[in-house]
Amino acid sequence: MSNPFVHLELSTSDAAKAKEFYTGLFGWTFEDHDMGPTGIYSTFKPESGPGGGLFSMPGMPTFWLAYVGVKDINESTEKAKSLGATIHKGPLEIPHIGWMTILADPTGATIALFEPAPPM
């Protein structure tokens, strides 16, 4: 697949409960990252397949969001728009990580695009 899923993200109302559940179910371990005023972002990496992260933010609904890898975030965002996507956010830079766009496809399904930053 030329554009694989590269990251999976969970927005949850209870990060501790979600971590306990996924650790118990799959054996995932989490690493917490202090993101300052936006709170804690916890990452996980299974033995195979894409890793991901989870966070809690007041007022956010609970949902999973899949990120698909792209070579050029601006080009892919424009292509998605030309094919009928609605852009919710982005392209946005994630400092030292890469760039992302969150969009809804023409059927209303939400998905994200991700271009990694070049290696340092």
MILOPA-892724 format. One record per residue (C-alpha): residue number from 1; residue in one letter; x, y, z. Coordinates in Angstrom, 1 decimal, always signed. Example, Ala and Ser with C-alpha at 12.3 -4.5 7.8 and 13.67 -1.06 7.14 Angstrom:
# residues 2
   nr  rest      px      py      pz
    1     A   +12.3    -4.5    +7.8
    2     S   +13.7    -1.1    +7.1
//
This chain:
# residues 120
   nr  rest      px      py      pz
    1     M    +0.0    +0.0    +0.0
    2     S    +1.6    +3.3    -1.1
    3     N    -0.1    +5.3    +1.7
    4     P    -0.3    +3.2    +4.9
    5     F    -1.9    +4.0    +8.2
    6     V    +1.0    +5.5   +10.2
    7     H    -0.6    +6.6   +13.5
    8     L    -3.8    +6.0   +15.4
    9     E    -5.1    +8.5   +18.0
   10     L    -7.7    +8.2   +20.7
   11     S    -9.5   +11.2   +22.1
   12     T   -11.0   +10.0   +25.4
   13     S   -12.9   +11.5   +28.3
   14     D   -10.8    +9.3   +30.7
   15     A    -7.2    +8.7   +29.8
   16     A    -6.3    +6.6   +32.9
   17     K    -9.3    +4.3   +32.2
   18     A    -8.4    +4.0   +28.5
   19     K    -4.8    +3.2   +29.3
   20     E    -5.8    +0.5   +31.8
   21     F    -8.2    -1.0   +29.3
   22     Y    -5.8    -1.2   +26.4
   23     T    -2.9    -2.3   +28.6
   24     G    -5.1    -5.1   +29.9
   25     L    -6.5    -6.1   +26.5
   26     F    -3.4    -5.8   +24.3
   27     G    -0.5    -5.4   +26.6
   28     W    +0.3    -1.9   +25.3
   29     T    +2.5    +0.3   +27.4
   30     F    +2.2    +4.1   +27.3
   31     E    +4.7    +6.9   +27.6
   32     D    +3.4   +10.2   +28.8
   33     H    +4.5   +13.5   +27.3
   34     D    +3.8   +16.8   +29.0
   35     M    +2.3   +19.1   +26.3
   36     G    +2.1   +22.1   +28.5
   37     P    -1.3   +23.9   +28.6
   38     T    -2.9   +21.3   +26.4
   39     G    -2.2   +18.5   +28.9
   40     I    -0.6   +15.0   +28.7
   41     Y    -0.2   +13.1   +25.4
   42     S    +0.4    +9.4   +25.9
   43     T    +2.0    +7.4   +23.1
   44     F    +2.0    +3.6   +22.6
   45     K    +3.8    +1.3   +20.1
   46     P    +2.6    -2.3   +19.6
   47     E    +5.1    -5.0   +18.5
   48     S    +3.9    -4.6   +14.9
   49     G    +1.9    -2.1   +13.0
   50     P    +1.5    +1.6   +13.6
   51     G    +1.6    +3.1   +17.0
   52     G    -0.4    +6.0   +18.3
   53     G    -1.4    +8.2   +21.1
   54     L    -4.2    +9.2   +23.4
   55     F    -5.3   +12.3   +25.2
   56     S    -8.1   +13.9   +27.1
   57     M    -9.4   +17.4   +26.5
   58     P   -12.4   +19.0   +28.1
   59     G   -15.4   +19.1   +25.7
   60     M   -13.8   +16.7   +23.1
   61     P   -15.9   +13.7   +22.2
   62     T   -14.5   +10.2   +22.5
   63     F   -13.3    +8.8   +19.1
   64     W   -10.4    +7.1   +17.3
   65     L    -8.7    +9.0   +14.4
   66     A    -6.5    +7.2   +11.8
   67     Y    -3.6    +9.0   +10.2
   68     V    -2.4    +8.1    +6.7
   69     G    +1.1    +8.8    +5.6
   70     V    +1.7   +11.2    +2.7
   71     K    +4.9   +12.6    +1.1
   72     D    +3.6   +16.2    +0.8
   73     I    +1.0   +17.5    +3.2
   74     N    +0.1   +20.6    +1.2
   75     E    -0.2   +18.7    -2.1
   76     S    -2.3   +15.9    -0.5
   77     T    -4.5   +18.4    +1.3
   78     E    -5.2   +20.2    -1.9
   79     K    -5.9   +16.9    -3.7
   80     A    -8.3   +15.9    -1.0
   81     K   -10.2   +19.2    -1.4
   82     S   -10.3   +18.8    -5.2
   83     L   -11.9   +15.4    -4.6
   84     G   -14.6   +16.7    -2.4
   85     A   -13.1   +16.6    +1.1
   86     T   -13.9   +19.1    +3.8
   87     I   -10.8   +20.3    +5.7
   88     H   -11.4   +20.6    +9.4
   89     K    -7.8   +21.5   +10.4
   90     G    -4.6   +22.0    +8.7
   91     P    -2.2   +21.6    +7.4
   92     L    -0.8   +22.2   +10.8
   93     E    +2.8   +21.8   +12.0
   94     I    +3.5   +19.4   +14.9
   95     P    +6.9   +20.8   +16.1
   96     H    +9.8   +18.4   +15.5
   97     I    +7.3   +15.7   +14.4
   98     G    +5.8   +16.7   +11.1
   99     W    +2.6   +18.1    +9.6
  100     M    -1.1   +17.0    +9.7
  101     T    -4.4   +17.7    +8.2
  102     I    -7.7   +16.5    +9.6
  103     L   -10.5   +16.2    +7.0
  104     A   -13.8   +14.6    +6.2
  105     D   -14.1   +12.6    +3.0
  106     P   -17.1   +13.3    +0.7
  107     T   -19.2   +10.7    +2.7
  108     G   -18.5   +12.5    +6.0
  109     A   -15.9   +10.0    +7.4
  110     T   -13.1   +11.7    +9.3
  111     I    -9.4   +10.8    +8.6
  112     A    -6.1   +12.6    +9.0
  113     L    -3.1   +13.0    +6.7
  114     F    +0.5   +13.0    +8.1
  115     E    +3.8   +14.0    +6.6
  116     P    +6.8   +13.3    +8.9
  117     A    +9.5   +15.9    +9.5
  118     P   +12.8   +15.1    +7.8
  119     P   +15.2   +13.2   +10.0
  120     M   +17.5   +15.4   +12.1
//
